[in-house]
Amino acid sequence: MLDVKHYLEIYKLRKEMMEKGITNPLPEAKKVINEIVSKLSKMSLGEKIDLHFKGGKYIMMDSNEKIIVTFPNLGDN
């Protein structure tokens, strides 16, 4: 299990790349990236975050098992 700081750094970088036009993810992915940055920015950097795979989707949850975001299914991988 990793912490808020880990994921926040990753998704802030992804958001920055998106805003600069370096990447151009699907609209659904853009929405999730913005949502993750917004929600994680309000959390304690040391709080643990866990990813679960349920019902065919990945779910990011905090240490109290509260859902932060559910990732959309963007393909048939």
C-alpha positions as CSV (number, residue, x, y, z in Angstrom):
1,M,0.0,0.0,0.0
2,L,1.3,3.4,-1.0
3,D,0.5,6.9,0.4
4,V,-1.2,10.0,-0.8
5,K,2.1,11.7,-1.5
6,H,3.1,8.9,-3.9
7,Y,-0.1,9.1,-5.9
8,L,-0.4,12.9,-5.8
9,E,3.0,13.4,-7.3
10,I,2.2,11.0,-10.1
11,Y,-1.2,12.4,-11.0
12,K,0.0,16.1,-10.6
13,L,2.7,15.2,-13.2
14,R,0.1,13.6,-15.5
15,K,-2.2,16.6,-15.1
16,E,0.7,19.0,-15.9
17,M,1.6,17.0,-19.0
18,M,-2.0,17.0,-20.1
19,E,-2.3,20.8,-19.6
20,K,0.9,21.4,-21.6
21,G,-0.4,19.2,-24.4
22,I,2.4,16.7,-24.0
23,T,-0.3,14.0,-23.6
24,N,-3.9,13.9,-24.7
25,P,-5.8,11.2,-22.8
26,L,-9.4,10.3,-23.4
27,P,-12.0,12.7,-21.9
28,E,-12.9,10.1,-19.3
29,A,-9.2,9.8,-18.2
30,K,-8.8,13.6,-18.1
31,K,-11.8,13.7,-15.7
32,V,-10.4,11.0,-13.4
33,I,-6.9,12.6,-13.3
34,N,-8.4,16.0,-12.3
35,E,-10.6,14.3,-9.7
36,I,-7.7,12.4,-8.2
37,V,-5.6,15.5,-7.9
38,S,-8.4,17.5,-6.4
39,K,-9.3,14.9,-3.8
40,L,-5.7,13.9,-2.9
41,S,-4.7,17.5,-2.5
42,K,-7.1,17.8,0.5
43,M,-5.8,14.7,2.2
44,S,-2.8,14.1,4.6
45,L,0.3,13.2,2.5
46,G,1.0,10.2,4.8
47,E,-2.4,8.6,4.5
48,K,-2.3,5.2,3.0
49,I,-4.0,4.6,-0.4
50,D,-5.0,1.2,-1.7
51,L,-6.1,0.1,-5.2
52,H,-8.8,-2.6,-5.4
53,F,-10.1,-4.5,-8.4
54,K,-13.8,-5.0,-8.0
55,G,-16.5,-5.6,-10.6
56,G,-14.1,-5.3,-13.4
57,K,-12.9,-1.8,-12.4
58,Y,-10.0,-0.4,-10.3
59,I,-11.1,1.6,-7.2
60,M,-8.8,3.9,-5.3
61,M,-9.6,3.9,-1.6
62,D,-8.3,5.6,1.5
63,S,-7.2,3.8,4.7
64,N,-10.8,3.8,5.9
65,E,-11.9,2.1,2.7
66,K,-13.7,5.2,1.5
67,I,-13.7,5.4,-2.3
68,I,-11.6,8.3,-3.6
69,V,-12.2,7.4,-7.3
70,T,-13.4,4.6,-9.5
71,F,-11.4,4.3,-12.7
72,P,-13.5,4.0,-15.9
73,N,-13.1,0.9,-18.0
74,L,-11.3,2.3,-21.0
75,G,-10.9,-0.9,-22.9
76,D,-11.2,-4.6,-23.0
77,N,-7.7,-5.3,-21.6
